Amino acid sequence: MLIRLNGEDTECKEGASLLDILNEKNIDPETIVAEVDMVILKPEEFGECELKEGSVVEVLRFVGGG
């Protein structure tokens, strides 16, 4: 199935959760903020959020520095 991840079309398995995608991309769920179809999710919701064909996912990672 095809989703849009940070502006790029991305193939993923049918029924994948947001947590599945994060793990597949080696993204630590504790270090990001995620929005799926214009809804900001809490980290504890990542595993429950089942993606659908055409879902739009935005993942933001905050980086400190000076």
CHARMM-style PDB file with segment names, atoms N, HN, CA, C and O in Angstrom:
ATOM      1  N   MET     1       0.851  -1.163   0.000  1.00  0.00      PROA
ATOM      2  CA  MET     1       0.000   0.000   0.000  1.00  0.00      PROA
ATOM      3  C   MET     1       0.901   1.229   0.000  1.00  0.00      PROA
ATOM      4  O   MET     1       2.044   1.180   0.453  1.00  0.00      PROA
ATOM      5  N   LEU     2       0.372   2.318  -0.509  1.00  0.00      PROA
ATOM      6  HN  LEU     2      -0.557   2.358  -0.877  1.00  0.00      PROA
ATOM      7  CA  LEU     2       1.155   3.539  -0.672  1.00  0.00      PROA
ATOM      8  C   LEU     2       0.677   4.602   0.315  1.00  0.00      PROA
ATOM      9  O   LEU     2      -0.515   4.902   0.391  1.00  0.00      PROA
ATOM     10  N   ILE     3       1.634   5.176   1.079  1.00  0.00      PROA
ATOM     11  HN  ILE     3       2.602   4.932   1.017  1.00  0.00      PROA
ATOM     12  CA  ILE     3       1.343   6.299   1.964  1.00  0.00      PROA
ATOM     13  C   ILE     3       2.268   7.444   1.586  1.00  0.00      PROA
ATOM     14  O   ILE     3       3.188   7.265   0.788  1.00  0.00      PROA
ATOM     15  N   ARG     4       2.032   8.597   2.145  1.00  0.00      PROA
ATOM     16  HN  ARG     4       1.284   8.743   2.793  1.00  0.00      PROA
ATOM     17  CA  ARG     4       2.903   9.751   1.912  1.00  0.00      PROA
ATOM     18  C   ARG     4       3.611  10.046   3.225  1.00  0.00      PROA
ATOM     19  O   ARG     4       2.964  10.453   4.190  1.00  0.00      PROA
ATOM     20  N   LEU     5       4.927   9.851   3.285  1.00  0.00      PROA
ATOM     21  HN  LEU     5       5.452   9.521   2.501  1.00  0.00      PROA
ATOM     22  CA  LEU     5       5.728  10.045   4.479  1.00  0.00      PROA
ATOM     23  C   LEU     5       6.671  11.218   4.278  1.00  0.00      PROA
ATOM     24  O   LEU     5       7.580  11.164   3.449  1.00  0.00      PROA
ATOM     25  N   ASN     6       6.445  12.276   5.042  1.00  0.00      PROA
ATOM     26  HN  ASN     6       5.707  12.319   5.715  1.00  0.00      PROA
ATOM     27  CA  ASN     6       7.263  13.496   4.931  1.00  0.00      PROA
ATOM     28  C   ASN     6       7.398  13.959   3.482  1.00  0.00      PROA
ATOM     29  O   ASN     6       8.484  14.312   3.022  1.00  0.00      PROA
ATOM     30  N   GLY     7       6.270  13.948   2.779  1.00  0.00      PROA
ATOM     31  HN  GLY     7       5.388  13.662   3.153  1.00  0.00      PROA
ATOM     32  CA  GLY     7       6.229  14.478   1.421  1.00  0.00      PROA
ATOM     33  C   GLY     7       6.651  13.521   0.324  1.00  0.00      PROA
ATOM     34  O   GLY     7       6.648  13.895  -0.849  1.00  0.00      PROA
ATOM     35  N   GLU     8       7.015  12.288   0.678  1.00  0.00      PROA
ATOM     36  HN  GLU     8       7.016  11.984   1.631  1.00  0.00      PROA
ATOM     37  CA  GLU     8       7.454  11.316  -0.330  1.00  0.00      PROA
ATOM     38  C   GLU     8       6.547  10.087  -0.305  1.00  0.00      PROA
ATOM     39  O   GLU     8       6.182   9.595   0.762  1.00  0.00      PROA
ATOM     40  N   ASP     9       6.190   9.600  -1.488  1.00  0.00      PROA
ATOM     41  HN  ASP     9       6.486  10.000  -2.355  1.00  0.00      PROA
ATOM     42  CA  ASP     9       5.420   8.366  -1.570  1.00  0.00      PROA
ATOM     43  C   ASP     9       6.273   7.222  -1.030  1.00  0.00      PROA
ATOM     44  O   ASP     9       7.437   7.062  -1.398  1.00  0.00      PROA
ATOM     45  N   THR    10       5.664   6.431  -0.147  1.00  0.00      PROA
ATOM     46  HN  THR    10       4.718   6.561   0.153  1.00  0.00      PROA
ATOM     47  CA  THR    10       6.383   5.351   0.519  1.00  0.00      PROA
ATOM     48  C   THR    10       5.513   4.106   0.516  1.00  0.00      PROA
ATOM     49  O   THR    10       4.332   4.164   0.859  1.00  0.00      PROA
ATOM     50  N   GLU    11       6.093   2.991   0.132  1.00  0.00      PROA
ATOM     51  HN  GLU    11       7.052   2.943  -0.147  1.00  0.00      PROA
ATOM     52  CA  GLU    11       5.390   1.709   0.119  1.00  0.00      PROA
ATOM     53  C   GLU    11       5.483   1.085   1.505  1.00  0.00      PROA
ATOM     54  O   GLU    11       6.545   1.095   2.127  1.00  0.00      PROA
ATOM     55  N   CYS    12       4.368   0.543   1.986  1.00  0.00      PROA
ATOM     56  HN  CYS    12       3.505   0.535   1.481  1.00  0.00      PROA
ATOM     57  CA  CYS    12       4.372  -0.186   3.258  1.00  0.00      PROA
ATOM     58  C   CYS    12       3.364  -1.312   3.181  1.00  0.00      PROA
ATOM     59  O   CYS    12       2.515  -1.349   2.291  1.00  0.00      PROA
ATOM     60  N   LYS    13       3.472  -2.240   4.141  1.00  0.00      PROA
ATOM     61  HN  LYS    13       4.161  -2.209   4.865  1.00  0.00      PROA
ATOM     62  CA  LYS    13       2.581  -3.400   4.121  1.00  0.00      PROA
ATOM     63  C   LYS    13       1.174  -2.997   4.556  1.00  0.00      PROA
ATOM     64  O   LYS    13       0.995  -2.064   5.339  1.00  0.00      PROA
ATOM     65  N   GLU    14       0.197  -3.704   4.044  1.00  0.00      PROA
ATOM     66  HN  GLU    14       0.342  -4.462   3.408  1.00  0.00      PROA
ATOM     67  CA  GLU    14      -1.209  -3.489   4.390  1.00  0.00      PROA
ATOM     68  C   GLU    14      -1.389  -3.670   5.894  1.00  0.00      PROA
ATOM     69  O   GLU    14      -0.892  -4.639   6.468  1.00  0.00      PROA
ATOM     70  N   GLY    15      -2.092  -2.748   6.529  1.00  0.00      PROA
ATOM     71  HN  GLY    15      -2.496  -1.961   6.063  1.00  0.00      PROA
ATOM     72  CA  GLY    15      -2.376  -2.846   7.961  1.00  0.00      PROA
ATOM     73  C   GLY    15      -1.244  -2.398   8.862  1.00  0.00      PROA
ATOM     74  O   GLY    15      -1.312  -2.590  10.076  1.00  0.00      PROA
ATOM     75  N   ALA    16      -0.202  -1.802   8.293  1.00  0.00      PROA
ATOM     76  HN  ALA    16      -0.147  -1.645   7.307  1.00  0.00      PROA
ATOM     77  CA  ALA    16       0.933  -1.342   9.098  1.00  0.00      PROA
ATOM     78  C   ALA    16       0.501  -0.212  10.023  1.00  0.00      PROA
ATOM     79  O   ALA    16      -0.329   0.624   9.667  1.00  0.00      PROA
ATOM     80  N   SER    17       1.082  -0.208  11.213  1.00  0.00      PROA
ATOM     81  HN  SER    17       1.757  -0.888  11.502  1.00  0.00      PROA
ATOM     82  CA  SER    17       0.833   0.885  12.142  1.00  0.00      PROA
ATOM     83  C   SER    17       1.935   1.937  11.974  1.00  0.00      PROA
ATOM     84  O   SER    17       2.951   1.694  11.324  1.00  0.00      PROA
ATOM     85  N   LEU    18       1.713   3.087  12.565  1.00  0.00      PROA
ATOM     86  HN  LEU    18       0.887   3.284  13.093  1.00  0.00      PROA
ATOM     87  CA  LEU    18       2.748   4.116  12.534  1.00  0.00      PROA
ATOM     88  C   LEU    18       4.010   3.589  13.200  1.00  0.00      PROA
ATOM     89  O   LEU    18       5.112   3.844  12.716  1.00  0.00      PROA
ATOM     90  N   LEU    19       3.871   2.861  14.297  1.00  0.00      PROA
ATOM     91  HN  LEU    19       2.975   2.653  14.691  1.00  0.00      PROA
ATOM     92  CA  LEU    19       5.035   2.303  14.983  1.00  0.00      PROA
ATOM     93  C   LEU    19       5.794   1.334  14.081  1.00  0.00      PROA
ATOM     94  O   LEU    19       7.024   1.304  14.117  1.00  0.00      PROA
ATOM     95  N   ASP    20       5.093   0.543  13.276  1.00  0.00      PROA
ATOM     96  HN  ASP    20       4.094   0.567  13.246  1.00  0.00      PROA
ATOM     97  CA  ASP    20       5.745  -0.363  12.319  1.00  0.00      PROA
ATOM     98  C   ASP    20       6.625   0.433  11.355  1.00  0.00      PROA
ATOM     99  O   ASP    20       7.768   0.060  11.091  1.00  0.00      PROA
ATOM    100  N   ILE    21       6.082   1.525  10.837  1.00  0.00      PROA
ATOM    101  HN  ILE    21       5.154   1.828  11.051  1.00  0.00      PROA
ATOM    102  CA  ILE    21       6.831   2.357   9.876  1.00  0.00      PROA
ATOM    103  C   ILE    21       8.055   2.973  10.539  1.00  0.00      PROA
ATOM    104  O   ILE    21       9.142   2.976   9.961  1.00  0.00      PROA
ATOM    105  N   LEU    22       7.880   3.497  11.759  1.00  0.00      PROA
ATOM    106  HN  LEU    22       6.998   3.495  12.228  1.00  0.00      PROA
ATOM    107  CA  LEU    22       9.011   4.095  12.479  1.00  0.00      PROA
ATOM    108  C   LEU    22      10.105   3.065  12.705  1.00  0.00      PROA
ATOM    109  O   LEU    22      11.283   3.356  12.498  1.00  0.00      PROA
ATOM    110  N   ASN    23       9.729   1.869  13.125  1.00  0.00      PROA
ATOM    111  HN  ASN    23       8.772   1.632  13.292  1.00  0.00      PROA
ATOM    112  CA  ASN    23      10.721   0.810  13.336  1.00  0.00      PROA
ATOM    113  C   ASN    23      11.419   0.434  12.035  1.00  0.00      PROA
ATOM    114  O   ASN    23      12.632   0.224  12.013  1.00  0.00      PROA
ATOM    115  N   GLU    24      10.653   0.350  10.955  1.00  0.00      PROA
ATOM    116  HN  GLU    24       9.668   0.521  10.973  1.00  0.00      PROA
ATOM    117  CA  GLU    24      11.208   0.009   9.636  1.00  0.00      PROA
ATOM    118  C   GLU    24      12.238   1.039   9.181  1.00  0.00      PROA
ATOM    119  O   GLU    24      13.231   0.697   8.539  1.00  0.00      PROA
ATOM    120  N   LYS    25      11.991   2.303   9.520  1.00  0.00      PROA
ATOM    121  HN  LYS    25      11.185   2.582  10.041  1.00  0.00      PROA
ATOM    122  CA  LYS    25      12.881   3.404   9.119  1.00  0.00      PROA
ATOM    123  C   LYS    25      13.946   3.714  10.166  1.00  0.00      PROA
ATOM    124  O   LYS    25      14.685   4.690  10.035  1.00  0.00      PROA
ATOM    125  N   ASN    26      14.025   2.866  11.228  1.00  0.00      PROA
ATOM    126  HN  ASN    26      13.424   2.074  11.335  1.00  0.00      PROA
ATOM    127  CA  ASN    26      14.985   3.067  12.317  1.00  0.00      PROA
ATOM    128  C   ASN    26      14.852   4.440  12.976  1.00  0.00      PROA
ATOM    129  O   ASN    26      15.847   5.111  13.250  1.00  0.00      PROA
ATOM    130  N   ILE    27      13.608   4.842  13.222  1.00  0.00      PROA
ATOM    131  HN  ILE    27      12.800   4.296  12.999  1.00  0.00      PROA
ATOM    132  CA  ILE    27      13.325   6.109  13.887  1.00  0.00      PROA
ATOM    133  C   ILE    27      12.862   5.800  15.303  1.00  0.00      PROA
ATOM    134  O   ILE    27      11.895   5.064  15.500  1.00  0.00      PROA
ATOM    135  N   ASP    28      13.551   6.362  16.287  1.00  0.00      PROA
ATOM    136  HN  ASP    28      14.337   6.960  16.128  1.00  0.00      PROA
ATOM    137  CA  ASP    28      13.201   6.149  17.690  1.00  0.00      PROA
ATOM    138  C   ASP    28      11.919   6.913  17.997  1.00  0.00      PROA
ATOM    139  O   ASP    28      11.916   8.142  17.927  1.00  0.00      PROA
ATOM    140  N   PRO    29      10.828   6.226  18.335  1.00  0.00      PROA
ATOM    141  CA  PRO    29       9.551   6.898  18.582  1.00  0.00      PROA
ATOM    142  C   PRO    29       9.588   7.859  19.764  1.00  0.00      PROA
ATOM    143  O   PRO    29       8.714   8.717  19.888  1.00  0.00      PROA
ATOM    144  N   GLU    30      10.580   7.728  20.626  1.00  0.00      PROA
ATOM    145  HN  GLU    30      11.291   7.031  20.525  1.00  0.00      PROA
ATOM    146  CA  GLU    30      10.699   8.624  21.787  1.00  0.00      PROA
ATOM    147  C   GLU    30      11.271   9.985  21.412  1.00  0.00      PROA
ATOM    148  O   GLU    30      11.241  10.911  22.223  1.00  0.00      PROA
ATOM    149  N   THR    31      11.796  10.120  20.186  1.00  0.00      PROA
ATOM    150  HN  THR    31      11.820   9.368  19.527  1.00  0.00      PROA
ATOM    151  CA  THR    31      12.482  11.356  19.802  1.00  0.00      PROA
ATOM    152  C   THR    31      11.734  12.172  18.760  1.00  0.00      PROA
ATOM    153  O   THR    31      12.289  13.115  18.197  1.00  0.00      PROA
ATOM    154  N   ILE    32      10.471  11.815  18.495  1.00  0.00      PROA
ATOM    155  HN  ILE    32      10.021  11.049  18.952  1.00  0.00      PROA
ATOM    156  CA  ILE    32       9.752  12.483  17.409  1.00  0.00      PROA
ATOM    157  C   ILE    32       8.354  12.927  17.827  1.00  0.00      PROA
ATOM    158  O   ILE    32       7.821  12.513  18.857  1.00  0.00      PROA
ATOM    159  N   VAL    33       7.793  13.774  16.996  1.00  0.00      PROA
ATOM    160  HN  VAL    33       8.226  14.110  16.159  1.00  0.00      PROA
ATOM    161  CA  VAL    33       6.378  14.130  17.047  1.00  0.00      PROA
ATOM    162  C   VAL    33       5.813  13.675  15.708  1.00  0.00      PROA
ATOM    163  O   VAL    33       6.438  13.885  14.668  1.00  0.00      PROA
ATOM    164  N   ALA    34       4.627  13.050  15.724  1.00  0.00      PROA
ATOM    165  HN  ALA    34       4.120  12.880  16.568  1.00  0.00      PROA
ATOM    166  CA  ALA    34       4.054  12.521  14.487  1.00  0.00      PROA
ATOM    167  C   ALA    34       2.632  13.017  14.282  1.00  0.00      PROA
ATOM    168  O   ALA    34       1.850  13.164  15.222  1.00  0.00      PROA
ATOM    169  N   GLU    35       2.330  13.270  13.008  1.00  0.00      PROA
ATOM    170  HN  GLU    35       2.965  13.150  12.245  1.00  0.00      PROA
ATOM    171  CA  GLU    35       0.981  13.672  12.598  1.00  0.00      PROA
ATOM    172  C   GLU    35       0.544  12.706  11.495  1.00  0.00      PROA
ATOM    173  O   GLU    35       1.283  12.469  10.539  1.00  0.00      PROA
ATOM    174  N   VAL    36      -0.647  12.159  11.635  1.00  0.00      PROA
ATOM    175  HN  VAL    36      -1.247  12.352  12.412  1.00  0.00      PROA
ATOM    176  CA  VAL    36      -1.198  11.271  10.616  1.00  0.00      PROA
ATOM    177  C   VAL    36      -2.541  11.839  10.184  1.00  0.00      PROA
ATOM    178  O   VAL    36      -3.446  12.016  11.000  1.00  0.00      PROA
ATOM    179  N   ASP    37      -2.658  12.120   8.905  1.00  0.00      PROA
ATOM    180  HN  ASP    37      -1.923  11.976   8.243  1.00  0.00      PROA
ATOM    181  CA  ASP    37      -3.883  12.686   8.340  1.00  0.00      PROA
ATOM    182  C   ASP    37      -4.373  13.887   9.147  1.00  0.00      PROA
ATOM    183  O   ASP    37      -5.549  13.993   9.494  1.00  0.00      PROA
ATOM    184  N   MET    38      -3.430  14.790   9.433  1.00  0.00      PROA
ATOM    185  HN  MET    38      -2.474  14.705   9.151  1.00  0.00      PROA
ATOM    186  CA  MET    38      -3.673  16.071  10.106  1.00  0.00      PROA
ATOM    187  C   MET    38      -4.078  15.941  11.573  1.00  0.00      PROA
ATOM    188  O   MET    38      -4.675  16.861  12.131  1.00  0.00      PROA
ATOM    189  N   VAL    39      -3.761  14.805  12.203  1.00  0.00      PROA
ATOM    190  HN  VAL    39      -3.276  14.057  11.749  1.00  0.00      PROA
ATOM    191  CA  VAL    39      -4.017  14.593  13.628  1.00  0.00      PROA
ATOM    192  C   VAL    39      -2.682  14.293  14.307  1.00  0.00      PROA
ATOM    193  O   VAL    39      -1.988  13.348  13.933  1.00  0.00      PROA
ATOM    194  N   ILE    40      -2.325  15.105  15.313  1.00  0.00      PROA
ATOM    195  HN  ILE    40      -2.889  15.872  15.617  1.00  0.00      PROA
ATOM    196  CA  ILE    40      -1.096  14.875  16.059  1.00  0.00      PROA
ATOM    197  C   ILE    40      -1.353  13.746  17.060  1.00  0.00      PROA
ATOM    198  O   ILE    40      -2.335  13.763  17.803  1.00  0.00      PROA
ATOM    199  N   LEU    41      -0.451  12.772  17.059  1.00  0.00      PROA
ATOM    200  HN  LEU    41       0.347  12.759  16.456  1.00  0.00      PROA
ATOM    201  CA  LEU    41      -0.613  11.595  17.906  1.00  0.00      PROA
ATOM    202  C   LEU    41       0.319  11.649  19.110  1.00  0.00      PROA
ATOM    203  O   LEU    41       1.418  12.199  19.038  1.00  0.00      PROA
ATOM    204  N   LYS    42      -0.133  11.075  20.205  1.00  0.00      PROA
ATOM    205  HN  LYS    42      -1.026  10.628  20.264  1.00  0.00      PROA
ATOM    206  CA  LYS    42       0.711  10.879  21.380  1.00  0.00      PROA
ATOM    207  C   LYS    42       1.561   9.643  21.124  1.00  0.00      PROA
ATOM    208  O   LYS    42       1.124   8.742  20.407  1.00  0.00      PROA
ATOM    209  N   PRO    43       2.764   9.573  21.690  1.00  0.00      PROA
ATOM    210  CA  PRO    43       3.622   8.406  21.452  1.00  0.00      PROA
ATOM    211  C   PRO    43       2.950   7.081  21.782  1.00  0.00      PROA
ATOM    212  O   PRO    43       3.204   6.084  21.105  1.00  0.00      PROA
ATOM    213  N   GLU    44       2.105   7.042  22.799  1.00  0.00      PROA
ATOM    214  HN  GLU    44       1.899   7.851  23.349  1.00  0.00      PROA
ATOM    215  CA  GLU    44       1.438   5.788  23.158  1.00  0.00      PROA
ATOM    216  C   GLU    44       0.393   5.361  22.125  1.00  0.00      PROA
ATOM    217  O   GLU    44      -0.097   4.233  22.179  1.00  0.00      PROA
ATOM    218  N   GLU    45       0.046   6.245  21.186  1.00  0.00      PROA
ATOM    219  HN  GLU    45       0.444   7.161  21.142  1.00  0.00      PROA
ATOM    220  CA  GLU    45      -0.928   5.926  20.135  1.00  0.00      PROA
ATOM    221  C   GLU    45      -0.276   5.389  18.857  1.00  0.00      PROA
ATOM    222  O   GLU    45      -0.977   4.908  17.967  1.00  0.00      PROA
ATOM    223  N   PHE    46       1.046   5.465  18.755  1.00  0.00      PROA
ATOM    224  HN  PHE    46       1.615   5.856  19.479  1.00  0.00      PROA
ATOM    225  CA  PHE    46       1.734   5.076  17.523  1.00  0.00      PROA
ATOM    226  C   PHE    46       1.441   3.630  17.126  1.00  0.00      PROA
ATOM    227  O   PHE    46       1.250   3.348  15.943  1.00  0.00      PROA
ATOM    228  N   GLY    47       1.401   2.722  18.080  1.00  0.00      PROA
ATOM    229  HN  GLY    47       1.555   2.951  19.041  1.00  0.00      PROA
ATOM    230  CA  GLY    47       1.164   1.307  17.782  1.00  0.00      PROA
ATOM    231  C   GLY    47      -0.279   1.018  17.417  1.00  0.00      PROA
ATOM    232  O   GLY    47      -0.563   0.023  16.751  1.00  0.00      PROA
ATOM    233  N   GLU    48      -1.197   1.879  17.848  1.00  0.00      PROA
ATOM    234  HN  GLU    48      -0.967   2.687  18.390  1.00  0.00      PROA
ATOM    235  CA  GLU    48      -2.627   1.691  17.587  1.00  0.00      PROA
ATOM    236  C   GLU    48      -3.078   2.343  16.287  1.00  0.00      PROA
ATOM    237  O   GLU    48      -4.163   2.048  15.784  1.00  0.00      PROA
ATOM    238  N   CYS    49      -2.255   3.220  15.747  1.00  0.00      PROA
ATOM    239  HN  CYS    49      -1.374   3.459  16.155  1.00  0.00      PROA
ATOM    240  CA  CYS    49      -2.630   3.990  14.554  1.00  0.00      PROA
ATOM    241  C   CYS    49      -2.370   3.159  13.297  1.00  0.00      PROA
ATOM    242  O   CYS    49      -1.241   3.093  12.812  1.00  0.00      PROA
ATOM    243  N   GLU    50      -3.423   2.524  12.773  1.00  0.00      PROA
ATOM    244  HN  GLU    50      -4.341   2.577  13.167  1.00  0.00      PROA
ATOM    245  CA  GLU    50      -3.298   1.727  11.559  1.00  0.00      PROA
ATOM    246  C   GLU    50      -3.374   2.651  10.345  1.00  0.00      PROA
ATOM    247  O   GLU    50      -4.343   3.392  10.177  1.00  0.00      PROA
ATOM    248  N   LEU    51      -2.358   2.599   9.514  1.00  0.00      PROA
ATOM    249  HN  LEU    51      -1.571   1.997   9.651  1.00  0.00      PROA
ATOM    250  CA  LEU    51      -2.307   3.441   8.318  1.00  0.00      PROA
ATOM    251  C   LEU    51      -3.165   2.838   7.221  1.00  0.00      PROA
ATOM    252  O   LEU    51      -3.358   1.625   7.150  1.00  0.00      PROA
ATOM    253  N   LYS    52      -3.674   3.718   6.368  1.00  0.00      PROA
ATOM    254  HN  LYS    52      -3.517   4.704   6.426  1.00  0.00      PROA
ATOM    255  CA  LYS    52      -4.519   3.295   5.254  1.00  0.00      PROA
ATOM    256  C   LYS    52      -3.888   3.770   3.948  1.00  0.00      PROA
ATOM    257  O   LYS    52      -3.022   4.646   3.946  1.00  0.00      PROA
ATOM    258  N   GLU    53      -4.324   3.194   2.862  1.00  0.00      PROA
ATOM    259  HN  GLU    53      -5.027   2.484   2.863  1.00  0.00      PROA
ATOM    260  CA  GLU    53      -3.879   3.637   1.536  1.00  0.00      PROA
ATOM    261  C   GLU    53      -4.070   5.153   1.446  1.00  0.00      PROA
ATOM    262  O   GLU    53      -5.169   5.660   1.671  1.00  0.00      PROA
ATOM    263  N   GLY    54      -2.998   5.869   1.116  1.00  0.00      PROA
ATOM    264  HN  GLY    54      -2.106   5.457   0.933  1.00  0.00      PROA
ATOM    265  CA  GLY    54      -3.076   7.318   0.947  1.00  0.00      PROA
ATOM    266  C   GLY    54      -2.901   8.122   2.222  1.00  0.00      PROA
ATOM    267  O   GLY    54      -2.971   9.350   2.178  1.00  0.00      PROA
ATOM    268  N   SER    55      -2.671   7.464   3.371  1.00  0.00      PROA
ATOM    269  HN  SER    55      -2.614   6.466   3.406  1.00  0.00      PROA
ATOM    270  CA  SER    55      -2.437   8.210   4.613  1.00  0.00      PROA
ATOM    271  C   SER    55      -1.272   9.166   4.427  1.00  0.00      PROA
ATOM    272  O   SER    55      -0.293   8.852   3.751  1.00  0.00      PROA
ATOM    273  N   VAL    56      -1.394  10.335   5.039  1.00  0.00      PROA
ATOM    274  HN  VAL    56      -2.190  10.589   5.588  1.00  0.00      PROA
ATOM    275  CA  VAL    56      -0.335  11.340   4.997  1.00  0.00      PROA
ATOM    276  C   VAL    56       0.291  11.409   6.386  1.00  0.00      PROA
ATOM    277  O   VAL    56      -0.373  11.741   7.367  1.00  0.00      PROA
ATOM    278  N   VAL    57       1.576  11.090   6.448  1.00  0.00      PROA
ATOM    279  HN  VAL    57       2.116  10.820   5.651  1.00  0.00      PROA
ATOM    280  CA  VAL    57       2.297  11.022   7.716  1.00  0.00      PROA
ATOM    281  C   VAL    57       3.425  12.054   7.699  1.00  0.00      PROA
ATOM    282  O   VAL    57       4.216  12.114   6.759  1.00  0.00      PROA
ATOM    283  N   GLU    58       3.482  12.861   8.752  1.00  0.00      PROA
ATOM    284  HN  GLU    58       2.839  12.812   9.516  1.00  0.00      PROA
ATOM    285  CA  GLU    58       4.577  13.811   8.927  1.00  0.00      PROA
ATOM    286  C   GLU    58       5.268  13.463  10.228  1.00  0.00      PROA
ATOM    287  O   GLU    58       4.622  13.345  11.269  1.00  0.00      PROA
ATOM    288  N   VAL    59       6.586  13.300  10.172  1.00  0.00      PROA
ATOM    289  HN  VAL    59       7.110  13.396   9.326  1.00  0.00      PROA
ATOM    290  CA  VAL    59       7.380  12.979  11.347  1.00  0.00      PROA
ATOM    291  C   VAL    59       8.393  14.094  11.529  1.00  0.00      PROA
ATOM    292  O   VAL    59       9.167  14.404  10.623  1.00  0.00      PROA
ATOM    293  N   LEU    60       8.376  14.696  12.724  1.00  0.00      PROA
ATOM    294  HN  LEU    60       7.747  14.444  13.459  1.00  0.00      PROA
ATOM    295  CA  LEU    60       9.307  15.785  13.035  1.00  0.00      PROA
ATOM    296  C   LEU    60      10.231  15.360  14.168  1.00  0.00      PROA
ATOM    297  O   LEU    60       9.799  14.784  15.166  1.00  0.00      PROA
ATOM    298  N   ARG    61      11.481  15.653  13.991  1.00  0.00      PROA
ATOM    299  HN  ARG    61      11.832  16.122  13.180  1.00  0.00      PROA
ATOM    300  CA  ARG    61      12.478  15.361  15.016  1.00  0.00      PROA
ATOM    301  C   ARG    61      13.123  16.677  15.419  1.00  0.00      PROA
ATOM    302  O   ARG    61      13.574  17.452  14.576  1.00  0.00      PROA
ATOM    303  N   PHE    62      13.159  16.913  16.723  1.00  0.00      PROA
ATOM    304  HN  PHE    62      12.793  16.284  17.409  1.00  0.00      PROA
ATOM    305  CA  PHE    62      13.756  18.140  17.227  1.00  0.00      PROA
ATOM    306  C   PHE    62      15.226  17.899  17.494  1.00  0.00      PROA
ATOM    307  O   PHE    62      15.615  16.886  18.075  1.00  0.00      PROA
ATOM    308  N   VAL    63      16.050  18.866  17.051  1.00  0.00      PROA
ATOM    309  HN  VAL    63      15.734  19.690  16.579  1.00  0.00      PROA
ATOM    310  CA  VAL    63      17.484  18.755  17.194  1.00  0.00      PROA
ATOM    311  C   VAL    63      17.983  19.979  17.940  1.00  0.00      PROA
ATOM    312  O   VAL    63      17.705  21.112  17.548  1.00  0.00      PROA
ATOM    313  N   GLY    64      18.709  19.749  18.999  1.00  0.00      PROA
ATOM    314  HN  GLY    64      18.935  18.828  19.318  1.00  0.00      PROA
ATOM    315  CA  GLY    64      19.276  20.857  19.755  1.00  0.00      PROA
ATOM    316  C   GLY    64      20.646  21.232  19.207  1.00  0.00      PROA
ATOM    317  O   GLY    64      21.279  20.450  18.497  1.00  0.00      PROA
ATOM    318  N   GLY    65      21.073  22.373  19.524  1.00  0.00      PROA
ATOM    319  HN  GLY    65      20.559  23.009  20.101  1.00  0.00      PROA
ATOM    320  CA  GLY    65      22.392  22.799  19.077  1.00  0.00      PROA
ATOM    321  C   GLY    65      22.554  24.286  19.302  1.00  0.00      PROA
ATOM    322  O   GLY    65      21.672  24.965  19.829  1.00  0.00      PROA
ATOM    323  N   GLY    66      23.683  24.755  18.895  1.00  0.00      PROA
ATOM    324  HN  GLY    66      24.399  24.203  18.467  1.00  0.00      PROA
ATOM    325  CA  GLY    66      23.928  26.171  19.153  1.00  0.00      PROA
ATOM    326  C   GLY    66      24.677  26.834  18.077  1.00  0.00      PROA
ATOM    327  OT1 GLY    66      24.953  28.030  18.163  1.00  0.00      PROA
TER     328      GLY     66
END
